[in-house]
Amino acid sequence: MAEKVFINRRDFIKTISTAGAGLTLGFYLPFKDRLRAEVSRSTVDFVPNIWVSVNPNSQVTLTVSESEMGQGVWTSLPMIIAEEMELDWTKVKVVQAPVDENYFGRFDMGTGGSSSIRTSWDKMRKAGAVAKDMLHEAATIEWSVSKADCFAENGFIIHRLTGKKISYGDLAHKASMLDVPESVQLKNPDTFRIIGTDILRTDAPLKVNGTAQYAMDVNLPDMMYASVERCPYFGGKLKTVDDRDSKKVKGVLDIIEIENGFAVVGTSTWAALQGRKKLKITWDKGSNKYPDSKSISEFFKKRSRKRGAKGRNEGNVKKALKDADRVIEAAYEVPFQAHATMEPMNCVVDYQSDQCQVWAPTQSPKDAKKRVREMTGLSDEKVIIHVPFLGGGFGRRAFNDFIEEGVEVSMKLKKPVKLIWTREDDMQHDYYRPASRHVLKAGLMDNGETIAWFHSVVAPSIFFGQMFKYPVPFKDKLDVVALAGAKEVAYGIPNIRVEYTSANTDIPVGWWRSVYDSQNAYANECFIDELANSLKIDPVDYRLRLLKQSPRHTAVLKQAAQESDWGKPLKNNHHQGVSCHASFGTYVAQIAEVSVNNEGSVQVHRVVCAVDCGQAVSPITIKAQMEGSIVYGLSATLNGEITIENGAVKQSNFHDFQVLRMDQMPTIDVHIIKSSEPPSGIGEPGLPPIAPAVANAVFSATGKRIRKLPIKAEDFLA
């Protein structure tokens, strides 16, 4: 049934002026208390605001505020508005929004947390419906007919009785003079013709024909090129520098000390890199308290013996563990992880005394603008941030350190600068996914009942003491973000306690695809398998017993089991493992089919994935996101880890931080659960279940538990 929603017109205006978490549509209302658009008599375009523009030729431009980094927001977000507006999709044009507080307000135009669709769904549907209603009203005025006798279809308003029609373009000017309606009718999902269909991505042709612009494609007159040598030691500082040989390199123009190190400036990136190699620098390693991975691991173990801050406490776990017939206990560890985006950090900065322009692949453009303002002293309107396509983000580009470097160099040179990081720079100067240690205990009864669940999470805090450089402000030192996926464990166990203990080091940490869910799901889902094995219950059946109060978990788990032929004999000595986890509002179950050879090499042959993300806006994008998440997660499961030696990152490039190779790629089958729930996140939820699904499959194949990632032969062949 179609839904009638009321429009608080003042709220609608507020949405226009302060929106920062997604694409919205409003109308050109330059003053908060004006309900009528200010359009001159000569204006022929209907320009409600910068989000939606309907031209006289019926070309509709939709402006996307999120950064397009391969996740498909340039397609899926406009689909929502296009659906409610009844647009002709072939006439929809998508552009990137300007970074301007006057339009998007004081809130950050950030892209992350799988939030683009789920936070924009309602307001974009309303905005699209409002636009359609105003065009509809304009047609009835033009024809002097009843509104009930007209309907919208494919970019036209059509008169039911006569069949005559008029395009949105022809109605644009008249519509712009109308008031925002007090209420609108949203479409019945059963009538969707755009949402839920496989529309090809709007950015794909640009990337195929080479016209897509990335920051590295930007070239300006008199531009210089820079590469930065940074201190490799966490907490280290400069001791001595000798740049004489560097200055002799052909093409080197200047060497500048900046806050993060030394910038070598040349006539090309190659010249800058060659000059950088000739720098002779000695560094003071500083007083890093935990200079290697072994000492960090021991520090985590020590912290795990302390009572943590309470994140969840139901029943009486202590008593239940005492009363249990058996207590199962295990500890799991995950390492630091690099983001390893295919496009390294880079930017182009043109600083002038009266203006600064920046072209940069950032997930946080408003933060970038703020930082540039602070560095240059320029007013907001004098700082212009351009957001081109991003060659992957995964949370790394939420940090704008590379932009700050480019601005600092350009300010000192008073010339435009293109700054490009090397792969080694990316690998050794990242904001890494935190390492963590997980201690779990469960109380089991001989009758198969699970009566207690305890989970202690020990990990650095991204928020407190690391990213924002201030201590935990809460009395009990609880960081709820670090417990994502741990405190929300869905299994129906009467006594549950989840704790968090901070374990900050000098290693910078930040958002990594699915953030802490990637770690907590691994520990949860491997441990639940251990309990099933101890009780001699099939792992899928055991989970289903404990998920009776969670129908969405149950649905994806049953779907994955069915599609994977769970429980049936497998050929070629293949084995299966299962996991089930919800994150960012989305429910995912995965079953991995693996084999392990005599040398301990693990091959993942097939992954069956069932996902419930609410209303599927773009099924083809959902499948692509699930596939991408699984590939990204498999890289961390089978290969990737960041290790610390002598206060620095040991890994430097893809030879020692390997991502999944083509010959390691499994067949991936994605099945989307039909749902009428509002859309939820999709960019990250596919990642957390893959590591435990593979680890559980390895146990099935070898009888050995994998309690530390990445999976190494020595961990189960010993």
C-alpha positions in Angstrom: 0.0 0.0 0.0 1.2 3.5 -0.9 2.2 5.5 2.2 1.1 9.1 2.8 3.7 11.1 4.6 3.4 14.6 6.0 6.0 17.2 5.1 7.0 19.6 7.8 8.1 22.3 5.4 10.4 24.0 8.0 12.0 20.6 8.7 12.3 20.1 4.9 14.2 23.4 4.7 16.4 22.4 7.6 17.2 19.1 5.8 18.3 21.1 2.8 20.5 23.5 4.7 22.2 21.1 7.1 22.3 17.7 5.4 25.6 16.0 5.7 24.9 12.3 5.8 23.8 11.4 2.3 22.1 12.8 -0.9 19.0 14.8 -0.2 16.7 16.7 -2.4 15.2 20.0 -1.5 14.1 23.2 -3.2 15.9 26.4 -3.8 15.2 28.2 -0.6 18.0 30.5 0.2 16.5 31.8 3.4 15.4 29.4 6.1 12.0 31.1 6.6 11.1 31.3 2.9 8.8 28.6 1.4 8.7 29.9 -2.1 11.6 29.5 -4.5 13.4 32.7 -5.6 13.5 32.3 -9.4 13.9 35.3 -11.7 11.4 35.7 -14.6 14.2 34.9 -17.0 15.0 31.6 -15.4 14.0 28.6 -17.6 15.5 25.9 -15.4 13.8 24.4 -12.5 16.6 24.4 -9.9 15.2 23.4 -6.6 18.7 23.4 -5.2 22.0 21.8 -6.0 20.7 18.3 -5.4 18.1 18.2 -8.1 18.0 20.1 -11.4 15.4 19.5 -14.1 16.4 21.2 -17.4 14.1 22.3 -20.2 15.2 19.3 -22.2 14.1 17.1 -19.3 17.7 16.2 -18.4 17.6 15.6 -14.6 20.8 16.2 -12.7 21.1 14.5 -9.3 24.0 15.6 -7.1 25.7 13.0 -4.9 27.4 14.1 -1.7 29.0 10.8 -0.9 32.4 9.9 -2.3 32.3 7.3 -5.1 35.0 4.8 -4.3 33.7 1.8 -6.2 30.8 1.1 -3.9 28.2 2.3 -6.4 26.7 5.3 -4.7 26.6 7.3 -7.9 24.0 4.8 -9.0 22.1 3.5 -6.0 21.5 6.8 -4.3 20.0 8.5 -7.5 17.9 5.4 -8.0 15.9 6.2 -4.9 15.0 9.7 -6.0 14.4 8.6 -9.6 11.9 6.0 -8.4 9.8 8.5 -6.4 10.1 11.2 -9.1 9.1 8.7 -11.9 12.1 9.7 -13.9 13.3 8.4 -17.2 16.6 6.8 -16.0 18.2 7.4 -19.4 17.9 11.1 -18.8 19.4 11.1 -15.4 22.9 12.7 -15.0 24.9 12.3 -11.8 27.5 14.8 -10.5 29.6 15.1 -7.4 28.4 17.6 -4.8 30.5 20.7 -3.9 32.0 20.8 -0.5 30.1 23.8 0.8 28.6 24.3 4.2 26.0 26.7 2.8 24.4 23.7 1.0 25.2 20.8 3.2 25.5 22.4 6.5 27.9 22.0 9.4 27.9 18.2 9.4 30.6 16.3 7.7 29.9 15.0 4.2 31.6 11.8 5.2 31.4 8.5 3.4 31.8 5.4 5.6 30.1 3.1 8.0 28.0 1.6 5.2 25.6 4.5 5.8 24.9 6.0 2.4 21.7 4.2 1.6 20.4 3.5 5.1 20.7 7.1 6.3 19.3 8.6 3.0 16.4 6.2 2.2 13.5 8.1 3.9 14.5 11.7 3.1 15.4 10.9 -0.5 12.1 9.1 -1.0 10.3 12.1 0.5 12.3 14.6 -1.6 11.7 12.7 -4.8 8.0 12.5 -4.0 7.9 16.3 -3.3 9.6 17.0 -6.6 7.1 14.8 -8.4 4.1 16.4 -6.6 5.2 19.9 -7.5 5.6 19.0 -11.2 2.2 17.2 -11.0 0.6 20.3 -9.5 2.2 22.5 -12.2 0.6 20.3 -14.9 -2.8 20.6 -13.4 -2.5 24.4 -13.4 -1.3 24.4 -17.0 -4.2 22.3 -18.1 -6.8 23.5 -15.6 -7.7 20.0 -14.7 -8.1 17.9 -11.5 -4.9 16.5 -9.9 -6.7 13.2 -9.6 -7.0 13.0 -13.4 -3.2 13.1 -13.9 -0.3 10.8 -13.1 3.5 10.8 -13.5 5.3 8.3 -15.7 8.8 8.2 -17.1 9.5 11.9 -16.8 6.1 13.1 -18.0 2.8 14.1 -16.4 0.0 12.4 -18.3 -3.7 13.3 -18.4 -5.8 10.1 -17.9 -8.8 11.2 -19.9 -7.2 12.6 -23.0 -3.8 10.9 -23.0 -2.0 14.2 -23.5 1.3 14.6 -21.7 3.8 17.2 -20.8 7.5 16.7 -19.9 9.1 17.6 -16.6 11.3 20.0 -18.6 8.3 21.9 -19.9 6.9 22.1 -16.3 10.1 23.0 -14.6 9.7 26.8 -14.5 6.1 26.7 -13.3 6.8 24.0 -10.7 9.6 26.1 -9.2 7.1 28.9 -8.3 5.0 26.5 -6.2 5.0 26.0 -2.5 6.4 22.8 -1.0 3.4 20.5 -0.4 2.3 19.7 3.1 2.0 16.0 2.4 3.0 13.6 -0.4 2.2 10.0 -1.3 5.2 7.6 -1.4 5.1 4.7 -3.8 4.0 1.2 -2.9 7.1 -1.0 -3.1 5.1 -3.4 -5.2 5.1 -0.7 -7.9 8.8 0.0 -7.9 10.2 -0.1 -11.4 13.7 1.2 -10.7 14.5 0.2 -7.2 15.2 -3.5 -7.0 16.3 -3.7 -10.6 19.8 -4.3 -12.0 20.7 -0.9 -13.4 24.2 -0.6 -14.8 26.5 1.7 -12.9 26.6 5.3 -14.0 30.4 5.6 -13.3 31.2 2.4 -15.2 31.3 3.9 -18.7 33.6 6.7 -17.5 36.0 4.2 -16.0 36.0 2.0 -19.1 36.6 4.8 -21.6 39.2 6.5 -19.5 37.3 9.8 -18.9 36.8 9.2 -15.2 39.0 11.6 -13.3 41.1 10.7 -10.3 43.2 13.2 -8.4 46.4 11.9 -10.1 44.8 12.8 -13.5 44.8 16.5 -12.5 47.5 18.6 -14.1 47.9 22.3 -13.6 50.2 24.9 -15.2 53.6 25.2 -13.5 52.8 22.2 -11.3 55.6 20.6 -9.3 55.7 17.0 -7.9 56.5 15.9 -4.4 57.4 12.8 -2.5 57.8 12.7 1.3 60.3 10.7 3.4 58.7 10.1 6.8 60.1 8.7 10.0 59.6 4.9 9.9 59.5 4.5 13.7 56.3 5.1 15.6 57.0 7.9 18.0 60.4 8.6 16.4 62.0 11.9 15.3 64.7 13.4 13.2 68.3 13.3 14.3 70.4 14.3 11.3 69.9 14.9 7.5 72.2 15.2 4.6 70.5 16.3 1.4 73.5 17.2 -0.7 73.4 14.1 -3.0 69.7 14.5 -3.3 69.9 18.0 -4.6 72.3 16.8 -7.3 69.7 14.5 -8.9 68.4 15.7 -12.3 65.0 17.2 -12.0 65.1 17.8 -8.2 64.0 21.4 -7.6 63.8 21.7 -3.8 63.9 19.8 -0.5 61.6 21.0 2.2 61.2 20.0 5.8 57.6 19.5 6.8 55.9 18.3 9.9 55.8 14.7 8.8 59.4 14.6 7.3 61.1 15.8 4.2 59.4 16.6 0.9 61.6 16.2 -2.2 60.2 18.4 -5.0 60.9 17.8 -8.6 59.9 18.3 -12.2 58.2 14.8 -12.1 57.3 12.2 -9.6 60.2 10.1 -10.9 62.7 12.9 -10.2 61.2 13.4 -6.7 61.5 9.7 -6.0 65.1 9.5 -7.2 66.0 12.5 -5.1 64.3 11.0 -2.1 66.4 7.8 -2.4 69.6 9.9 -2.1 68.5 11.5 1.2 70.8 10.5 4.1 68.7 10.7 7.2 69.2 9.2 10.7 66.2 8.9 13.0 65.8 8.8 16.7 63.6 5.7 17.4 62.0 7.4 20.4 60.8 5.6 23.5 58.3 3.2 22.0 57.2 1.0 24.8 56.1 -1.9 22.6 58.6 -2.0 19.7 57.6 -5.3 18.1 54.6 -7.6 17.6 55.7 -10.0 20.3 55.8 -7.3 23.0 52.4 -6.0 21.8 51.0 -9.5 22.1 52.3 -9.9 25.6 50.9 -6.5 26.5 47.5 -7.6 25.3 47.7 -10.8 27.3 48.6 -8.9 30.4 45.6 -6.5 29.8 43.3 -9.4 29.3 43.9 -10.5 32.9 42.3 -7.4 34.1 38.5 -6.9 34.6 37.2 -4.9 31.7 34.5 -2.2 31.3 31.0 -3.7 31.1 29.5 -3.5 27.6 26.7 -6.0 28.3 25.7 -7.9 31.4 22.6 -10.1 31.5 21.9 -12.6 34.2 24.8 -13.8 36.3 27.6 -15.2 34.2 29.9 -15.9 37.2 27.3 -18.1 38.8 26.2 -19.8 35.6 29.8 -20.8 34.8 30.1 -22.2 38.3 26.9 -24.2 37.9 27.7 -25.5 34.4 28.6 -29.1 33.8 31.4 -28.0 31.5 33.2 -24.7 30.9 34.9 -24.2 27.5 37.5 -21.5 27.2 39.5 -20.2 24.3 41.6 -17.1 23.3 41.7 -15.7 19.8 44.1 -13.1 18.3 43.9 -11.0 15.2 46.8 -8.8 13.9 47.0 -5.2 12.7 45.8 -4.8 9.1 46.7 -2.4 6.3 44.0 -0.9 4.1 46.0 -1.6 0.9 43.9 0.5 -1.4 44.8 0.1 -5.1 45.2 3.8 -5.5 47.9 5.2 -3.1 47.3 8.4 -1.2 47.7 11.4 -3.4 46.5 14.9 -3.9 46.9 18.0 -6.0 47.1 21.3 -4.1 47.2 24.8 -5.6 47.8 27.3 -2.8 47.7 31.0 -3.6 47.6 33.9 -1.1 43.9 34.4 -1.7 42.7 30.9 -2.5 43.5 27.2 -2.0 42.2 24.5 -4.3 42.6 20.8 -3.5 41.9 17.7 -5.6 41.9 14.7 -3.4 40.3 11.2 -3.0 38.9 11.7 0.5 36.1 10.1 2.4 35.9 13.1 4.6 35.8 16.2 2.4 34.3 18.5 5.1 37.1 17.6 7.5 39.6 18.2 4.7 38.2 21.7 4.1 38.3 22.4 7.9 42.0 21.3 8.1 43.0 23.4 5.0 41.2 26.5 6.5 43.2 26.0 9.7 46.5 25.6 7.9 46.1 28.5 5.5 44.1 30.9 7.5 41.8 31.4 4.5 38.0 31.8 4.9 35.6 29.0 4.0 34.7 30.3 0.6 38.4 30.6 -0.3 39.0 26.9 0.2 37.8 24.7 -2.6 37.8 20.9 -2.2 37.3 18.8 -5.3 36.4 15.2 -4.8 37.2 13.0 -7.8 36.7 9.3 -7.9 38.5 7.3 -5.2 40.5 4.2 -6.1 39.3 2.3 -3.0 38.9 3.7 0.5 38.0 1.0 3.1 38.2 3.7 5.8 41.8 4.9 5.1 40.7 8.0 3.2 38.7 9.1 6.2 42.1 10.4 7.4 43.4 13.5 5.5 47.1 13.4 6.5 48.1 13.2 2.9 46.1 16.3 2.1 47.8 18.2 4.9 51.2 17.2 3.5 50.3 18.5 0.0 49.0 21.8 1.5 52.1 22.3 3.5 54.4 21.8 0.5 52.3 24.0 -1.8 52.2 26.8 0.8 55.9 26.8 1.1 56.5 26.8 -2.6 53.6 29.1 -3.5 53.0 26.8 -6.5 50.7 23.9 -7.4 52.0 20.5 -6.2 51.0 17.0 -7.0 51.9 14.7 -4.1 51.9 11.0 -4.5 52.6 8.3 -1.9 54.4 5.1 -2.9 53.0 1.7 -2.1 55.6 1.5 0.6 54.5 4.8 2.0 50.9 3.4 2.1 51.9 0.2 3.8 54.2 1.7 6.5 52.3 4.9 7.3 48.7 3.7 7.5 46.0 4.0 10.1 45.9 0.3 10.7 43.0 -1.9 11.8 43.6 -2.5 15.5 45.1 -5.8 16.6 43.1 -7.5 19.4 42.9 -10.4 21.8 39.7 -12.1 22.7 39.1 -14.3 25.7 35.9 -16.3 25.7 34.2 -18.7 28.1 31.0 -20.6 27.9 29.0 -22.8 30.3 27.5 -26.0 28.9 25.1 -28.5 30.3 25.1 -32.2 29.6 21.6 -31.9 28.1 23.0 -29.7 25.4 21.9 -26.4 26.9 24.3 -23.4 26.8 23.8 -21.3 29.9 26.7 -18.8 30.0 28.7 -16.7 27.5 31.6 -14.5 28.4 33.7 -12.4 26.0 36.5 -10.1 26.9 37.8 -7.8 24.1 41.3 -6.3 24.4 42.1 -3.8 21.7 43.4 -0.3 21.1 40.6 2.3 20.9 40.3 4.2 17.6 38.3 6.9 19.3 40.1 7.4 22.6 43.8 7.9 22.8 44.5 7.2 19.2 42.4 8.9 16.5 41.3 11.9 18.5 44.2 11.9 21.0 42.2 12.1 24.2 41.5 9.6 27.0 38.3 7.6 27.4 35.9 10.2 28.8 33.8 7.6 30.6 34.3 6.5 34.2 34.4 2.8 33.3 36.7 3.3 30.2 34.1 1.7 27.9 34.5 2.1 24.1 31.3 0.8 22.7 32.6 1.0 19.2 35.3 -1.5 20.0 32.6 -4.0 21.1 30.6 -3.8 17.8 29.5 -7.3 17.0 30.5 -8.6 20.4 28.0 -7.0 22.7 25.2 -7.6 20.2 25.8 -11.3 20.0 22.4 -12.7 19.0 22.5 -16.1 20.5 19.8 -16.8 23.0 21.9 -17.6 26.0 20.5 -16.6 29.4 23.7 -15.3 31.0 25.9 -13.0 28.9 28.7 -10.7 29.8 30.9 -8.7 27.3 33.8 -6.6 28.5 36.2 -4.2 26.9 39.8 -3.4 28.0 41.8 -0.7 26.2 45.3 -1.6 25.1 46.7 1.5 23.3 50.1 1.5 21.7 52.1 3.9 19.6 50.7 2.4 16.4 48.1 4.6 14.7 44.8 2.8 14.2 41.7 3.7 12.3 38.6 2.5 10.5 39.2 -0.6 8.4 36.4 -2.2 6.4 33.7 -3.4 9.0 36.0 -1.9 11.8 35.8 -4.0 15.0 33.0 -6.3 13.6 35.7 -8.1 11.6 37.5 -9.1 14.8 34.6 -9.7 17.1 32.7 -11.8 14.6 35.8 -14.0 14.1 36.1 -14.7 17.8 32.3 -15.2 18.3 31.7 -17.5 15.3 34.8 -19.7 15.8 34.0 -20.1 19.5 30.3 -20.9 18.8 31.6 -23.7 16.5 33.8 -25.0 19.4 30.7 -25.2 21.6 28.8 -27.1 18.9 31.6 -29.5 18.5 31.9 -30.0 22.3 28.1 -30.8 22.4 28.4 -33.0 19.3 25.7 -30.9 17.5 25.8 -29.9 13.9 27.1 -26.3 13.8 24.2 -25.0 11.7 21.6 -26.8 13.9 23.3 -25.5 17.0 23.1 -21.9 15.8 19.5 -22.3 14.8 18.6 -23.5 18.3 20.1 -20.4 19.7 18.7 -18.0 17.1 15.0 -18.8 17.7 14.4 -15.2 18.7 16.2 -13.7 15.7 14.1 -14.5 12.6 16.4 -12.5 10.2 19.5 -14.3 11.4 17.6 -17.6 11.1 16.5 -16.8 7.5 20.0 -16.0 6.1 21.5 -19.1 7.9 18.8 -21.4 6.5 19.2 -19.9 3.0 23.0 -20.3 3.1 22.7 -23.9 4.3 20.2 -24.8 1.7 22.1 -23.2 -1.2 25.4 -24.8 -0.2 24.0 -28.3 0.3 25.2 -28.2 3.9 25.5 -31.6 5.5 25.7 -33.5 2.2 28.9 -35.4 1.3 31.5 -33.3 -0.6 33.9 -34.6 -3.2 37.6 -34.2 -3.5 38.2 -34.0 0.2 36.4 -30.7 0.5 35.0 -29.5 3.8 32.6 -26.7 4.9 32.5 -24.1 7.6 29.7 -21.8 8.6 29.3 -18.4 10.2 26.5 -15.9 10.8 26.8 -12.3 11.8 24.9 -9.0 11.7 26.6 -5.6 11.3 25.5 -2.2 10.1 21.9 -3.4 10.3 22.5 -6.2 7.8 22.3 -10.0 8.4 24.7 -12.2 6.6 25.4 -16.0 6.7 28.3 -17.6 4.8 29.4 -21.1 4.2 32.9 -21.7 2.9 34.0 -24.8 1.1 37.7 -25.5 1.5 40.5 -28.0 1.0 43.8 -28.3 2.8 46.7 -30.1 1.1 49.6 -32.0 2.8 51.7 -28.9 3.0 49.0 -27.0 4.9 48.0 -24.8 2.0 44.3 -23.7 2.3 42.3 -23.3 -0.9 38.8 -21.8 -0.6 36.8 -23.2 -3.5 33.3 -21.8 -2.9 31.6 -19.3 -0.7 27.8 -19.3 -0.4 26.5 -16.0 1.0 23.0 -15.1 2.1 22.2 -11.5 2.9 19.3 -9.6 4.3 19.9 -5.9 3.9 16.2 -4.8 3.9 14.8 -3.4 0.7 17.3 -4.2 -2.0 17.8 -0.9 -3.9 20.4 -2.2 -6.4 20.7 -6.0 -6.4 23.7 -6.0 -8.8 25.5 -3.6 -6.5 24.7 -5.7 -3.4 26.1 -8.8 -5.0 29.2 -6.9 -6.0 29.7 -5.5 -2.5 29.3 -9.0 -1.0 31.9 -10.4 -3.4 34.2 -7.5 -2.8 33.9 -7.9 1.0 34.5 -11.6 0.8 37.7 -11.1 -1.3 38.9 -8.4 1.0 38.2 -10.5 4.0 39.9 -13.6 2.5 43.1 -11.5 1.9 43.2 -10.9 5.7 42.2 -14.5 6.5 44.8 -16.2 4.4 47.6 -13.8 3.8 47.6 -10.3 5.3 49.0 -9.1 8.5 51.0 -6.1 9.7 53.9 -7.0 12.0 56.1 -4.6 14.0 59.9 -4.9 14.3 62.1 -2.5 16.0 59.4 0.1 16.3 58.5 0.0 12.6 56.2 -1.8 10.2 58.0 -4.8 8.6 55.8 -5.1 5.5 56.4 -2.8 2.6 54.6 -3.9 -0.5 52.4 -6.6 -2.0 55.2 -9.2 -2.0 55.1 -9.4 1.8 51.5 -8.1 2.4 49.7 -10.3 -0.1 46.2 -9.8 -1.2 44.1 -12.5 -2.8 45.5 -13.7 -6.1 43.4 -14.7 -9.1 44.2 -18.4 -8.6 43.0 -18.1 -5.0 39.6 -16.7 -6.0 36.7 -18.9 -5.1 33.3 -19.2 -6.7 31.0 -16.8 -4.8 27.2 -17.3 -4.8 25.2 -14.5 -3.3 21.5 -14.8 -2.4 19.5 -11.8 -1.4 16.7 -12.3 1.0 13.6 -10.4 -0.1 12.6 -7.9 2.6 10.3 -5.0 3.1 12.4 -3.6 5.9 14.2 -0.2 5.2 17.6 -0.6 3.5 20.6 -1.2 5.8 24.4 -1.1 5.2 26.0 -3.2 2.5 29.6 -2.1 1.9 31.0 -3.9 5.0 28.7 -6.6 6.4 29.9 -9.2 4.0 33.4 -9.2 5.5 33.0 -10.3 9.1 31.6 -13.8 8.5 34.3 -14.9 6.0 37.2 -15.5 8.3 35.4 -17.7 10.8 33.6 -19.6 8.0 37.0 -20.5 6.5 38.6 -21.2 10.0 35.7 -23.5 10.9 36.1 -25.3 7.5 39.8 -25.8 8.2 38.8 -27.4 11.6 36.5 -29.7 9.7 39.3 -30.6 7.4 42.2 -31.0 9.9 40.7 -31.2 13.4 42.7 -28.2 14.5 41.3 -24.9 15.7 42.5 -21.7 14.1 42.7 -19.2 16.9 45.1 -16.7 15.3 44.9 -15.0 11.9 46.1 -15.1 9.2 45.8 -18.9 8.8 49.3 -20.4 8.7 50.2 -24.0 8.1 52.3 -24.2 11.3 49.2 -23.4 13.4 47.5 -26.7 12.5 50.3 -29.0 11.2 52.2 -29.0 14.5 
